[in-house]
Amino acid sequence: MYWNHRVVDMSAENDGEPLFAIREVHYEDNGMPTGHGEPFVMATDIKGLKRLIAVMKKAIDQPVLTPEDFRGEAK
């Protein structure tokens, strides 16, 4: 058994409206998908997913936030 991240079409779960999510997908040894985890990132189209991932990549270059940052204690 193994897993990876894949784009999953969730439109059926969204009343037929376009919705795509990146999810952790689990597979049997023969490569057949067996299930998936909760959505990690979602958008209404693939272009939107690409934009979100680009923004997320930029977050890695920013300072890490701590709980104190959210209480106005940051220096």
PQR file of N, CA, C, O and H, with PARSE charges and radii, in Angstrom:
ATOM      1  N   MET A   1       0.845  -1.179   0.000 -0.4000 1.5000
ATOM      2  CA  MET A   1       0.000   0.000   0.000 -0.0000 2.0000
ATOM      3  C   MET A   1       0.893   1.246   0.000  0.5500 1.7000
ATOM      4  O   MET A   1       1.939   1.265   0.650 -0.5500 1.4000
ATOM      5  N   TYR A   2       0.481   2.270  -0.721 -0.4000 1.5000
ATOM      6  CA  TYR A   2       1.227   3.519  -0.753 -0.0000 2.0000
ATOM      7  C   TYR A   2       0.248   4.670  -0.961  0.5500 1.7000
ATOM      8  O   TYR A   2      -0.947   4.449  -1.161 -0.5500 1.4000
ATOM      9  H   TYR A   2      -0.368   2.254  -1.249  0.4000 1.0000
ATOM     10  N   TRP A   3       0.758   5.895  -0.912 -0.4000 1.5000
ATOM     11  CA  TRP A   3      -0.102   7.069  -1.110 -0.0000 2.0000
ATOM     12  C   TRP A   3       0.693   8.157  -1.815  0.5500 1.7000
ATOM     13  O   TRP A   3       1.924   8.140  -1.842 -0.5500 1.4000
ATOM     14  H   TRP A   3       1.728   6.075  -0.749  0.4000 1.0000
ATOM     15  N   ASN A   4      -0.053   9.109  -2.389 -0.4000 1.5000
ATOM     16  CA  ASN A   4       0.535  10.329  -2.933 -0.0000 2.0000
ATOM     17  C   ASN A   4      -0.549  11.402  -2.943  0.5500 1.7000
ATOM     18  O   ASN A   4      -1.694  11.133  -2.580 -0.5500 1.4000
ATOM     19  H   ASN A   4      -1.052   9.123  -2.367  0.4000 1.0000
ATOM     20  N   HIS A   5      -0.200  12.585  -3.347 -0.4000 1.5000
ATOM     21  CA  HIS A   5      -1.182  13.659  -3.474 -0.0000 2.0000
ATOM     22  C   HIS A   5      -1.650  13.723  -4.918  0.5500 1.7000
ATOM     23  O   HIS A   5      -0.844  13.679  -5.848 -0.5500 1.4000
ATOM     24  H   HIS A   5       0.730  12.803  -3.641  0.4000 1.0000
ATOM     25  N   ARG A   6      -2.976  13.826  -5.098 -0.4000 1.5000
ATOM     26  CA  ARG A   6      -3.561  13.878  -6.441 -0.0000 2.0000
ATOM     27  C   ARG A   6      -4.685  14.894  -6.465  0.5500 1.7000
ATOM     28  O   ARG A   6      -5.274  15.220  -5.434 -0.5500 1.4000
ATOM     29  H   ARG A   6      -3.632  13.861  -4.344  0.4000 1.0000
ATOM     30  N   VAL A   7      -4.976  15.395  -7.673 -0.4000 1.5000
ATOM     31  CA  VAL A   7      -6.140  16.254  -7.874 -0.0000 2.0000
ATOM     32  C   VAL A   7      -7.353  15.333  -8.023  0.5500 1.7000
ATOM     33  O   VAL A   7      -7.338  14.395  -8.821 -0.5500 1.4000
ATOM     34  H   VAL A   7      -4.497  15.131  -8.511  0.4000 1.0000
ATOM     35  N   VAL A   8      -8.397  15.609  -7.248 -0.4000 1.5000
ATOM     36  CA  VAL A   8      -9.626  14.815  -7.277 -0.0000 2.0000
ATOM     37  C   VAL A   8     -10.784  15.741  -7.640  0.5500 1.7000
ATOM     38  O   VAL A   8     -10.952  16.799  -7.034 -0.5500 1.4000
ATOM     39  H   VAL A   8      -8.409  16.371  -6.600  0.4000 1.0000
ATOM     40  N   ASP A   9     -11.577  15.343  -8.626 -0.4000 1.5000
ATOM     41  CA  ASP A   9     -12.771  16.097  -9.030 -0.0000 2.0000
ATOM     42  C   ASP A   9     -13.859  15.855  -7.998  0.5500 1.7000
ATOM     43  O   ASP A   9     -14.320  14.724  -7.839 -0.5500 1.4000
ATOM     44  H   ASP A   9     -11.441  14.483  -9.119  0.4000 1.0000
ATOM     45  N   MET A  10     -14.273  16.900  -7.296 -0.4000 1.5000
ATOM     46  CA  MET A  10     -15.293  16.813  -6.250 -0.0000 2.0000
ATOM     47  C   MET A  10     -16.601  17.463  -6.677  0.5500 1.7000
ATOM     48  O   MET A  10     -17.447  17.754  -5.831 -0.5500 1.4000
ATOM     49  H   MET A  10     -13.898  17.818  -7.425  0.4000 1.0000
ATOM     50  N   SER A  11     -16.779  17.694  -7.964 -0.4000 1.5000
ATOM     51  CA  SER A  11     -17.967  18.391  -8.459 -0.0000 2.0000
ATOM     52  C   SER A  11     -19.260  17.698  -8.039  0.5500 1.7000
ATOM     53  O   SER A  11     -20.238  18.372  -7.716 -0.5500 1.4000
ATOM     54  H   SER A  11     -16.092  17.457  -8.651  0.4000 1.0000
ATOM     55  N   ALA A  12     -19.286  16.373  -8.038 -0.4000 1.5000
ATOM     56  CA  ALA A  12     -20.495  15.640  -7.647 -0.0000 2.0000
ATOM     57  C   ALA A  12     -20.882  15.938  -6.202  0.5500 1.7000
ATOM     58  O   ALA A  12     -22.067  15.945  -5.866 -0.5500 1.4000
ATOM     59  H   ALA A  12     -18.491  15.825  -8.300  0.4000 1.0000
ATOM     60  N   GLU A  13     -19.901  16.183  -5.355 -0.4000 1.5000
ATOM     61  CA  GLU A  13     -20.147  16.512  -3.944 -0.0000 2.0000
ATOM     62  C   GLU A  13     -20.490  17.987  -3.756  0.5500 1.7000
ATOM     63  O   GLU A  13     -20.811  18.415  -2.647 -0.5500 1.4000
ATOM     64  H   GLU A  13     -18.939  16.178  -5.629  0.4000 1.0000
ATOM     65  N   ASN A  14     -20.423  18.766  -4.837 -0.4000 1.5000
ATOM     66  CA  ASN A  14     -20.651  20.211  -4.782 -0.0000 2.0000
ATOM     67  C   ASN A  14     -21.852  20.586  -5.662  0.5500 1.7000
ATOM     68  O   ASN A  14     -21.832  21.604  -6.353 -0.5500 1.4000
ATOM     69  H   ASN A  14     -20.162  18.419  -5.738  0.4000 1.0000
ATOM     70  N   ASP A  15     -22.900  19.747  -5.625 -0.4000 1.5000
ATOM     71  CA  ASP A  15     -24.117  19.976  -6.417 -0.0000 2.0000
ATOM     72  C   ASP A  15     -23.823  20.168  -7.903  0.5500 1.7000
ATOM     73  O   ASP A  15     -24.517  20.924  -8.583 -0.5500 1.4000
ATOM     74  H   ASP A  15     -22.917  18.920  -5.064  0.4000 1.0000
ATOM     75  N   GLY A  16     -22.798  19.485  -8.404 -0.4000 1.5000
ATOM     76  CA  GLY A  16     -22.456  19.556  -9.812 -0.0000 2.0000
ATOM     77  C   GLY A  16     -21.632  20.765 -10.209  0.5500 1.7000
ATOM     78  O   GLY A  16     -21.186  20.862 -11.352 -0.5500 1.4000
ATOM     79  H   GLY A  16     -22.235  18.870  -7.851  0.4000 1.0000
ATOM     80  N   GLU A  17     -21.424  21.686  -9.280 -0.4000 1.5000
ATOM     81  CA  GLU A  17     -20.589  22.861  -9.560 -0.0000 2.0000
ATOM     82  C   GLU A  17     -19.126  22.441  -9.542  0.5500 1.7000
ATOM     83  O   GLU A  17     -18.746  21.595  -8.733 -0.5500 1.4000
ATOM     84  H   GLU A  17     -21.786  21.606  -8.352  0.4000 1.0000
ATOM     85  N   PRO A  18     -18.294  23.009 -10.414 -0.5600 1.5000
ATOM     86  CA  PRO A  18     -16.883  22.615 -10.458  0.2800 2.0000
ATOM     87  C   PRO A  18     -16.191  22.809  -9.112  0.5500 1.7000
ATOM     88  O   PRO A  18     -16.306  23.863  -8.486 -0.5500 1.4000
ATOM     89  N   LEU A  19     -15.477  21.782  -8.683 -0.4000 1.5000
ATOM     90  CA  LEU A  19     -14.687  21.859  -7.461 -0.0000 2.0000
ATOM     91  C   LEU A  19     -13.622  20.776  -7.545  0.5500 1.7000
ATOM     92  O   LEU A  19     -13.939  19.595  -7.687 -0.5500 1.4000
ATOM     93  H   LEU A  19     -15.384  20.926  -9.191  0.4000 1.0000
ATOM     94  N   PHE A  20     -12.372  21.174  -7.456 -0.4000 1.5000
ATOM     95  CA  PHE A  20     -11.241  20.260  -7.523 -0.0000 2.0000
ATOM     96  C   PHE A  20     -10.443  20.406  -6.242  0.5500 1.7000
ATOM     97  O   PHE A  20     -10.301  21.509  -5.714 -0.5500 1.4000
ATOM     98  H   PHE A  20     -12.114  22.133  -7.340  0.4000 1.0000
ATOM     99  N   ALA A  21      -9.924  19.298  -5.743 -0.4000 1.5000
ATOM    100  CA  ALA A  21      -9.160  19.324  -4.501 -0.0000 2.0000
ATOM    101  C   ALA A  21      -7.901  18.502  -4.650  0.5500 1.7000
ATOM    102  O   ALA A  21      -7.874  17.506  -5.373 -0.5500 1.4000
ATOM    103  H   ALA A  21     -10.039  18.402  -6.171  0.4000 1.0000
ATOM    104  N   ILE A  22      -6.864  18.926  -3.961 -0.4000 1.5000
ATOM    105  CA  ILE A  22      -5.676  18.096  -3.821 -0.0000 2.0000
ATOM    106  C   ILE A  22      -5.880  17.315  -2.534  0.5500 1.7000
ATOM    107  O   ILE A  22      -6.077  17.888  -1.462 -0.5500 1.4000
ATOM    108  H   ILE A  22      -6.886  19.735  -3.374  0.4000 1.0000
ATOM    109  N   ARG A  23      -5.829  15.987  -2.664 -0.4000 1.5000
ATOM    110  CA  ARG A  23      -6.075  15.101  -1.533 -0.0000 2.0000
ATOM    111  C   ARG A  23      -4.981  14.048  -1.464  0.5500 1.7000
ATOM    112  O   ARG A  23      -4.328  13.742  -2.462 -0.5500 1.4000
ATOM    113  H   ARG A  23      -5.670  15.522  -3.535  0.4000 1.0000
ATOM    114  N   GLU A  24      -4.791  13.501  -0.273 -0.4000 1.5000
ATOM    115  CA  GLU A  24      -3.922  12.361  -0.100 -0.0000 2.0000
ATOM    116  C   GLU A  24      -4.713  11.141  -0.574  0.5500 1.7000
ATOM    117  O   GLU A  24      -5.767  10.833  -0.017 -0.5500 1.4000
ATOM    118  H   GLU A  24      -5.321  13.750   0.537  0.4000 1.0000
ATOM    119  N   VAL A  25      -4.216  10.447  -1.596 -0.4000 1.5000
ATOM    120  CA  VAL A  25      -4.903   9.284  -2.152 -0.0000 2.0000
ATOM    121  C   VAL A  25      -4.102   8.025  -1.809  0.5500 1.7000
ATOM    122  O   VAL A  25      -2.887   7.972  -1.994 -0.5500 1.4000
ATOM    123  H   VAL A  25      -3.360  10.697  -2.049  0.4000 1.0000
ATOM    124  N   HIS A  26      -4.812   7.021  -1.307 -0.4000 1.5000
ATOM    125  CA  HIS A  26      -4.196   5.747  -0.920 -0.0000 2.0000
ATOM    126  C   HIS A  26      -4.474   4.702  -2.000  0.5500 1.7000
ATOM    127  O   HIS A  26      -5.548   4.686  -2.603 -0.5500 1.4000
ATOM    128  H   HIS A  26      -5.799   7.064  -1.157  0.4000 1.0000
ATOM    129  N   TYR A  27      -3.494   3.832  -2.233 -0.4000 1.5000
ATOM    130  CA  TYR A  27      -3.562   2.837  -3.300 -0.0000 2.0000
ATOM    131  C   TYR A  27      -3.253   1.444  -2.772  0.5500 1.7000
ATOM    132  O   TYR A  27      -2.533   1.281  -1.787 -0.5500 1.4000
ATOM    133  H   TYR A  27      -2.622   3.845  -1.743  0.4000 1.0000
ATOM    134  N   GLU A  28      -3.812   0.440  -3.448 -0.4000 1.5000
ATOM    135  CA  GLU A  28      -3.394  -0.943  -3.234 -0.0000 2.0000
ATOM    136  C   GLU A  28      -2.072  -1.137  -3.961  0.5500 1.7000
ATOM    137  O   GLU A  28      -1.670  -0.289  -4.758 -0.5500 1.4000
ATOM    138  H   GLU A  28      -4.397   0.573  -4.248  0.4000 1.0000
ATOM    139  N   ASP A  29      -1.399  -2.241  -3.695 -0.4000 1.5000
ATOM    140  CA  ASP A  29      -0.116  -2.514  -4.346 -0.0000 2.0000
ATOM    141  C   ASP A  29      -0.226  -2.587  -5.863  0.5500 1.7000
ATOM    142  O   ASP A  29       0.757  -2.349  -6.564 -0.5500 1.4000
ATOM    143  H   ASP A  29      -1.725  -2.930  -3.048  0.4000 1.0000
ATOM    144  N   ASN A  30      -1.419  -2.915  -6.382 -0.4000 1.5000
ATOM    145  CA  ASN A  30      -1.604  -3.017  -7.824 -0.0000 2.0000
ATOM    146  C   ASN A  30      -1.889  -1.662  -8.476  0.5500 1.7000
ATOM    147  O   ASN A  30      -2.118  -1.596  -9.684 -0.5500 1.4000
ATOM    148  H   ASN A  30      -2.218  -3.108  -5.812  0.4000 1.0000
ATOM    149  N   GLY A  31      -1.875  -0.576  -7.684 -0.4000 1.5000
ATOM    150  CA  GLY A  31      -2.077   0.764  -8.223 -0.0000 2.0000
ATOM    151  C   GLY A  31      -3.516   1.243  -8.200  0.5500 1.7000
ATOM    152  O   GLY A  31      -3.784   2.374  -8.603 -0.5500 1.4000
ATOM    153  H   GLY A  31      -1.689  -0.630  -6.703  0.4000 1.0000
ATOM    154  N   MET A  32      -4.449   0.424  -7.743 -0.4000 1.5000
ATOM    155  CA  MET A  32      -5.856   0.806  -7.680 -0.0000 2.0000
ATOM    156  C   MET A  32      -6.089   1.732  -6.491  0.5500 1.7000
ATOM    157  O   MET A  32      -5.779   1.364  -5.358 -0.5500 1.4000
ATOM    158  H   MET A  32      -4.232  -0.495  -7.415  0.4000 1.0000
ATOM    159  N   PRO A  33      -6.642   2.950  -6.734 -0.5600 1.5000
ATOM    160  CA  PRO A  33      -6.946   3.838  -5.609  0.2800 2.0000
ATOM    161  C   PRO A  33      -7.980   3.191  -4.690  0.5500 1.7000
ATOM    162  O   PRO A  33      -8.967   2.622  -5.155 -0.5500 1.4000
ATOM    163  N   THR A  34      -7.744   3.284  -3.384 -0.4000 1.5000
ATOM    164  CA  THR A  34      -8.660   2.684  -2.415 -0.0000 2.0000
ATOM    165  C   THR A  34      -9.403   3.723  -1.590  0.5500 1.7000
ATOM    166  O   THR A  34     -10.428   3.410  -0.985 -0.5500 1.4000
ATOM    167  H   THR A  34      -6.942   3.746  -3.006  0.4000 1.0000
ATOM    168  N   GLY A  35      -8.909   4.937  -1.555 -0.4000 1.5000
ATOM    169  CA  GLY A  35      -9.569   5.982  -0.775 -0.0000 2.0000
ATOM    170  C   GLY A  35      -8.749   7.245  -0.769  0.5500 1.7000
ATOM    171  O   GLY A  35      -7.652   7.303  -1.325 -0.5500 1.4000
ATOM    172  H   GLY A  35      -8.076   5.191  -2.046  0.4000 1.0000
ATOM    173  N   HIS A  36      -9.303   8.261  -0.127 -0.4000 1.5000
ATOM    174  CA  HIS A  36      -8.589   9.540  -0.051 -0.0000 2.0000
ATOM    175  C   HIS A  36      -8.914  10.237   1.261  0.5500 1.7000
ATOM    176  O   HIS A  36      -9.934   9.972   1.898 -0.5500 1.4000
ATOM    177  H   HIS A  36     -10.194   8.214   0.324  0.4000 1.0000
ATOM    178  N   GLY A  37      -8.019  11.131   1.642 -0.4000 1.5000
ATOM    179  CA  GLY A  37      -8.197  11.897   2.866 -0.0000 2.0000
ATOM    180  C   GLY A  37      -9.018  13.151   2.615  0.5500 1.7000
ATOM    181  O   GLY A  37      -9.574  13.350   1.535 -0.5500 1.4000
ATOM    182  H   GLY A  37      -7.191  11.347   1.124  0.4000 1.0000
ATOM    183  N   GLU A  38      -9.076  13.977   3.626 -0.4000 1.5000
ATOM    184  CA  GLU A  38      -9.790  15.245   3.524 -0.0000 2.0000
ATOM    185  C   GLU A  38      -9.097  16.154   2.512  0.5500 1.7000
ATOM    186  O   GLU A  38      -7.895  16.023   2.284 -0.5500 1.4000
ATOM    187  H   GLU A  38      -8.624  13.815   4.503  0.4000 1.0000
ATOM    188  N   PRO A  39      -9.851  17.079   1.901 -0.5600 1.5000
ATOM    189  CA  PRO A  39      -9.223  18.007   0.947  0.2800 2.0000
ATOM    190  C   PRO A  39      -8.105  18.806   1.611  0.5500 1.7000
ATOM    191  O   PRO A  39      -8.224  19.247   2.754 -0.5500 1.4000
ATOM    192  N   PHE A  40      -7.033  18.975   0.876 -0.4000 1.5000
ATOM    193  CA  PHE A  40      -5.889  19.748   1.343 -0.0000 2.0000
ATOM    194  C   PHE A  40      -5.958  21.173   0.797  0.5500 1.7000
ATOM    195  O   PHE A  40      -5.779  22.140   1.537 -0.5500 1.4000
ATOM    196  H   PHE A  40      -6.936  18.616  -0.052  0.4000 1.0000
ATOM    197  N   VAL A  41      -6.214  21.291  -0.491 -0.4000 1.5000
ATOM    198  CA  VAL A  41      -6.364  22.574  -1.175 -0.0000 2.0000
ATOM    199  C   VAL A  41      -7.491  22.403  -2.184  0.5500 1.7000
ATOM    200  O   VAL A  41      -7.563  21.383  -2.869 -0.5500 1.4000
ATOM    201  H   VAL A  41      -6.359  20.505  -1.093  0.4000 1.0000
ATOM    202  N   MET A  42      -8.386  23.412  -2.281 -0.4000 1.5000
ATOM    203  CA  MET A  42      -9.501  23.308  -3.228 -0.0000 2.0000
ATOM    204  C   MET A  42      -9.634  24.580  -4.054  0.5500 1.7000
ATOM    205  O   MET A  42      -9.291  25.670  -3.597 -0.5500 1.4000
ATOM    206  H   MET A  42      -8.328  24.241  -1.725  0.4000 1.0000
ATOM    207  N   ALA A  43     -10.141  24.425  -5.289 -0.4000 1.5000
ATOM    208  CA  ALA A  43     -10.426  25.549  -6.178 -0.0000 2.0000
ATOM    209  C   ALA A  43     -11.462  25.099  -7.196  0.5500 1.7000
ATOM    210  O   ALA A  43     -11.737  23.906  -7.332 -0.5500 1.4000
ATOM    211  H   ALA A  43     -10.420  23.540  -5.661  0.4000 1.0000
ATOM    212  N   THR A  44     -12.030  26.055  -7.901 -0.4000 1.5000
ATOM    213  CA  THR A  44     -13.071  25.722  -8.869 -0.0000 2.0000
ATOM    214  C   THR A  44     -12.527  25.291 -10.227  0.5500 1.7000
ATOM    215  O   THR A  44     -13.293  24.878 -11.098 -0.5500 1.4000
ATOM    216  H   THR A  44     -11.807  27.023  -7.790  0.4000 1.0000
ATOM    217  N   ASP A  45     -11.201  25.386 -10.415 -0.4000 1.5000
ATOM    218  CA  ASP A  45     -10.595  24.893 -11.647 -0.0000 2.0000
ATOM    219  C   ASP A  45      -9.106  24.639 -11.406  0.5500 1.7000
ATOM    220  O   ASP A  45      -8.553  25.034 -10.380 -0.5500 1.4000
ATOM    221  H   ASP A  45     -10.579  25.721  -9.707  0.4000 1.0000
ATOM    222  N   ILE A  46      -8.481  23.982 -12.360 -0.4000 1.5000
ATOM    223  CA  ILE A  46      -7.066  23.636 -12.220 -0.0000 2.0000
ATOM    224  C   ILE A  46      -6.210  24.901 -12.161  0.5500 1.7000
ATOM    225  O   ILE A  46      -5.226  24.947 -11.422 -0.5500 1.4000
ATOM    226  H   ILE A  46      -8.931  23.661 -13.193  0.4000 1.0000
ATOM    227  N   LYS A  47      -6.572  25.915 -12.924 -0.4000 1.5000
ATOM    228  CA  LYS A  47      -5.827  27.176 -12.901 -0.0000 2.0000
ATOM    229  C   LYS A  47      -5.829  27.768 -11.495  0.5500 1.7000
ATOM    230  O   LYS A  47      -4.814  28.291 -11.034 -0.5500 1.4000
ATOM    231  H   LYS A  47      -7.371  25.877 -13.524  0.4000 1.0000
ATOM    232  N   GLY A  48      -6.960  27.685 -10.824 -0.4000 1.5000
ATOM    233  CA  GLY A  48      -7.055  28.181  -9.453 -0.0000 2.0000
ATOM    234  C   GLY A  48      -6.172  27.395  -8.500  0.5500 1.7000
ATOM    235  O   GLY A  48      -5.556  27.968  -7.601 -0.5500 1.4000
ATOM    236  H   GLY A  48      -7.785  27.260 -11.199  0.4000 1.0000
ATOM    237  N   LEU A  49      -6.109  26.069  -8.698 -0.4000 1.5000
ATOM    238  CA  LEU A  49      -5.213  25.254  -7.872 -0.0000 2.0000
ATOM    239  C   LEU A  49      -3.765  25.668  -8.078  0.5500 1.7000
ATOM    240  O   LEU A  49      -3.002  25.756  -7.116 -0.5500 1.4000
ATOM    241  H   LEU A  49      -6.610  25.604  -9.428  0.4000 1.0000
ATOM    242  N   LYS A  50      -3.383  25.923  -9.323 -0.4000 1.5000
ATOM    243  CA  LYS A  50      -2.011  26.343  -9.607 -0.0000 2.0000
ATOM    244  C   LYS A  50      -1.687  27.672  -8.929  0.5500 1.7000
ATOM    245  O   LYS A  50      -0.587  27.857  -8.409 -0.5500 1.4000
ATOM    246  H   LYS A  50      -4.003  25.851 -10.104  0.4000 1.0000
ATOM    247  N   ARG A  51      -2.660  28.605  -8.939 -0.4000 1.5000
ATOM    248  CA  ARG A  51      -2.442  29.898  -8.269 -0.0000 2.0000
ATOM    249  C   ARG A  51      -2.254  29.704  -6.768  0.5500 1.7000
ATOM    250  O   ARG A  51      -1.358  30.298  -6.168 -0.5500 1.4000
ATOM    251  H   ARG A  51      -3.554  28.455  -9.362  0.4000 1.0000
ATOM    252  N   LEU A  52      -3.103  28.870  -6.160 -0.4000 1.5000
ATOM    253  CA  LEU A  52      -2.997  28.623  -4.722 -0.0000 2.0000
ATOM    254  C   LEU A  52      -1.652  28.010  -4.363  0.5500 1.7000
ATOM    255  O   LEU A  52      -1.039  28.392  -3.366 -0.5500 1.4000
ATOM    256  H   LEU A  52      -3.832  28.387  -6.647  0.4000 1.0000
ATOM    257  N   ILE A  53      -1.197  27.073  -5.159 -0.4000 1.5000
ATOM    258  CA  ILE A  53       0.089  26.433  -4.875 -0.0000 2.0000
ATOM    259  C   ILE A  53       1.229  27.430  -5.009  0.5500 1.7000
ATOM    260  O   ILE A  53       2.181  27.385  -4.230 -0.5500 1.4000
ATOM    261  H   ILE A  53      -1.694  26.763  -5.969  0.4000 1.0000
ATOM    262  N   ALA A  54       1.148  28.329  -5.982 -0.4000 1.5000
ATOM    263  CA  ALA A  54       2.179  29.363  -6.140 -0.0000 2.0000
ATOM    264  C   ALA A  54       2.231  30.251  -4.905  0.5500 1.7000
ATOM    265  O   ALA A  54       3.314  30.607  -4.441 -0.5500 1.4000
ATOM    266  H   ALA A  54       0.375  28.366  -6.615  0.4000 1.0000
ATOM    267  N   VAL A  55       1.071  30.609  -4.371 -0.4000 1.5000
ATOM    268  CA  VAL A  55       1.017  31.432  -3.163 -0.0000 2.0000
ATOM    269  C   VAL A  55       1.565  30.646  -1.970  0.5500 1.7000
ATOM    270  O   VAL A  55       2.269  31.202  -1.127 -0.5500 1.4000
ATOM    271  H   VAL A  55       0.191  30.320  -4.748  0.4000 1.0000
ATOM    272  N   MET A  56       1.244  29.367  -1.904 -0.4000 1.5000
ATOM    273  CA  MET A  56       1.745  28.540  -0.807 -0.0000 2.0000
ATOM    274  C   MET A  56       3.263  28.406  -0.862  0.5500 1.7000
ATOM    275  O   MET A  56       3.921  28.384   0.179 -0.5500 1.4000
ATOM    276  H   MET A  56       0.672  28.916  -2.589  0.4000 1.0000
ATOM    277  N   LYS A  57       3.825  28.317  -2.069 -0.4000 1.5000
ATOM    278  CA  LYS A  57       5.282  28.253  -2.197 -0.0000 2.0000
ATOM    279  C   LYS A  57       5.925  29.517  -1.631  0.5500 1.7000
ATOM    280  O   LYS A  57       6.979  29.447  -0.998 -0.5500 1.4000
ATOM    281  H   LYS A  57       3.290  28.335  -2.914  0.4000 1.0000
ATOM    282  N   LYS A  58       5.300  30.666  -1.855 -0.4000 1.5000
ATOM    283  CA  LYS A  58       5.835  31.921  -1.327 -0.0000 2.0000
ATOM    284  C   LYS A  58       5.805  31.929   0.195  0.5500 1.7000
ATOM    285  O   LYS A  58       6.664  32.549   0.821 -0.5500 1.4000
ATOM    286  H   LYS A  58       4.444  30.723  -2.369  0.4000 1.0000
ATOM    287  N   ALA A  59       4.833  31.253   0.802 -0.4000 1.5000
ATOM    288  CA  ALA A  59       4.719  31.224   2.262 -0.0000 2.0000
ATOM    289  C   ALA A  59       5.950  30.591   2.907  0.5500 1.7000
ATOM    290  O   ALA A  59       6.322  30.959   4.022 -0.5500 1.4000
ATOM    291  H   ALA A  59       4.135  30.749   0.293  0.4000 1.0000
ATOM    292  N   ILE A  60       6.578  29.655   2.223 -0.4000 1.5000
ATOM    293  CA  ILE A  60       7.754  28.983   2.778 -0.0000 2.0000
ATOM    294  C   ILE A  60       8.906  29.955   2.964  0.5500 1.7000
ATOM    295  O   ILE A  60       9.758  29.736   3.826 -0.5500 1.4000
ATOM    296  H   ILE A  60       6.276  29.356   1.317  0.4000 1.0000
ATOM    297  N   ASP A  61       8.954  31.029   2.172 -0.4000 1.5000
ATOM    298  CA  ASP A  61      10.032  32.008   2.262 -0.0000 2.0000
ATOM    299  C   ASP A  61       9.772  33.079   3.321  0.5500 1.7000
ATOM    300  O   ASP A  61      10.633  33.921   3.575 -0.5500 1.4000
ATOM    301  H   ASP A  61       8.262  31.206   1.472  0.4000 1.0000
ATOM    302  N   GLN A  62       8.609  33.052   3.928 -0.4000 1.5000
ATOM    303  CA  GLN A  62       8.253  34.030   4.960 -0.0000 2.0000
ATOM    304  C   GLN A  62       8.635  33.496   6.343  0.5500 1.7000
ATOM    305  O   GLN A  62       8.768  32.285   6.525 -0.5500 1.4000
ATOM    306  H   GLN A  62       7.910  32.368   3.721  0.4000 1.0000
ATOM    307  N   PRO A  63       8.813  34.405   7.330 -0.5600 1.5000
ATOM    308  CA  PRO A  63       9.088  33.932   8.693  0.2800 2.0000
ATOM    309  C   PRO A  63       7.926  33.073   9.211  0.5500 1.7000
ATOM    310  O   PRO A  63       6.763  33.317   8.887 -0.5500 1.4000
ATOM    311  N   VAL A  64       8.262  32.081  10.006 -0.4000 1.5000
ATOM    312  CA  VAL A  64       7.258  31.209  10.614 -0.0000 2.0000
ATOM    313  C   VAL A  64       6.519  31.986  11.704  0.5500 1.7000
ATOM    314  O   VAL A  64       7.143  32.652  12.531 -0.5500 1.4000
ATOM    315  H   VAL A  64       9.206  31.883  10.269  0.4000 1.0000
ATOM    316  N   LEU A  65       5.196  31.897  11.700 -0.4000 1.5000
ATOM    317  CA  LEU A  65       4.391  32.554  12.722 -0.0000 2.0000
ATOM    318  C   LEU A  65       4.286  31.665  13.954  0.5500 1.7000
ATOM    319  O   LEU A  65       4.236  30.439  13.853 -0.5500 1.4000
ATOM    320  H   LEU A  65       4.690  31.356  11.029  0.4000 1.0000
ATOM    321  N   THR A  66       4.254  32.308  15.118 -0.4000 1.5000
ATOM    322  CA  THR A  66       4.105  31.592  16.384 -0.0000 2.0000
ATOM    323  C   THR A  66       2.805  32.037  17.041  0.5500 1.7000
ATOM    324  O   THR A  66       2.215  33.027  16.609 -0.5500 1.4000
ATOM    325  H   THR A  66       4.294  33.304  15.200  0.4000 1.0000
ATOM    326  N   PRO A  67       2.340  31.336  18.074 -0.5600 1.5000
ATOM    327  CA  PRO A  67       1.113  31.762  18.750  0.2800 2.0000
ATOM    328  C   PRO A  67       1.178  33.202  19.253  0.5500 1.7000
ATOM    329  O   PRO A  67       0.168  33.906  19.264 -0.5500 1.4000
ATOM    330  N   GLU A  68       2.355  33.635  19.666 -0.4000 1.5000
ATOM    331  CA  GLU A  68       2.511  35.002  20.158 -0.0000 2.0000
ATOM    332  C   GLU A  68       2.214  36.033  19.073  0.5500 1.7000
ATOM    333  O   GLU A  68       1.731  37.124  19.375 -0.5500 1.4000
ATOM    334  H   GLU A  68       3.176  33.064  19.657  0.4000 1.0000
ATOM    335  N   ASP A  69       2.493  35.703  17.826 -0.4000 1.5000
ATOM    336  CA  ASP A  69       2.227  36.620  16.723 -0.0000 2.0000
ATOM    337  C   ASP A  69       0.743  36.967  16.642  0.5500 1.7000
ATOM    338  O   ASP A  69       0.387  38.078  16.249 -0.5500 1.4000
ATOM    339  H   ASP A  69       2.885  34.816  17.581  0.4000 1.0000
ATOM    340  N   PHE A  70      -0.113  36.035  17.007 -0.4000 1.5000
ATOM    341  CA  PHE A  70      -1.546  36.242  16.918 -0.0000 2.0000
ATOM    342  C   PHE A  70      -2.131  36.942  18.145  0.5500 1.7000
ATOM    343  O   PHE A  70      -3.311  37.292  18.169 -0.5500 1.4000
ATOM    344  H   PHE A  70       0.177  35.133  17.326  0.4000 1.0000
ATOM    345  N   ARG A  71      -1.295  37.138  19.159 -0.4000 1.5000
ATOM    346  CA  ARG A  71      -1.739  37.833  20.359 -0.0000 2.0000
ATOM    347  C   ARG A  71      -1.117  39.231  20.442  0.5500 1.7000
ATOM    348  O   ARG A  71      -1.197  39.899  21.473 -0.5500 1.4000
ATOM    349  H   ARG A  71      -0.337  36.854  19.140  0.4000 1.0000
ATOM    350  N   GLY A  72      -0.505  39.653  19.350 -0.4000 1.5000
ATOM    351  CA  GLY A  72       0.104  40.980  19.337 -0.0000 2.0000
ATOM    352  C   GLY A  72       1.375  41.087  20.134  0.5500 1.7000
ATOM    353  O   GLY A  72       1.772  42.183  20.529 -0.5500 1.4000
ATOM    354  H   GLY A  72      -0.440  39.110  18.513  0.4000 1.0000
ATOM    355  N   GLU A  73       2.033  39.945  20.381 -0.4000 1.5000
ATOM    356  CA  GLU A  73       3.247  39.945  21.194 -0.0000 2.0000
ATOM    357  C   GLU A  73       4.504  39.851  20.322  0.5500 1.7000
ATOM    358  O   GLU A  73       5.615  39.773  20.847 -0.5500 1.4000
ATOM    359  H   GLU A  73       1.710  39.055  20.060  0.4000 1.0000
ATOM    360  N   ALA A  74       4.336  39.857  18.998 -0.4000 1.5000
ATOM    361  CA  ALA A  74       5.497  39.729  18.117 -0.0000 2.0000
ATOM    362  C   ALA A  74       6.395  40.954  18.230  0.5500 1.7000
ATOM    363  O   ALA A  74       5.929  42.067  18.475 -0.5500 1.4000
ATOM    364  H   ALA A  74       3.433  39.920  18.572  0.4000 1.0000
ATOM    365  N   LYS A  75       7.669  40.729  18.051 -0.4000 1.5000
ATOM    366  CA  LYS A  75       8.628  41.844  18.126 -0.0000 2.0000
ATOM    367  C   LYS A  75       9.198  42.110  16.772  0.5500 1.7000
ATOM    368  O   LYS A  75      10.025  43.008  16.616 -0.5500 1.4000
ATOM    369  H   LYS A  75       8.048  39.825  17.853  0.4000 1.0000
TER
END
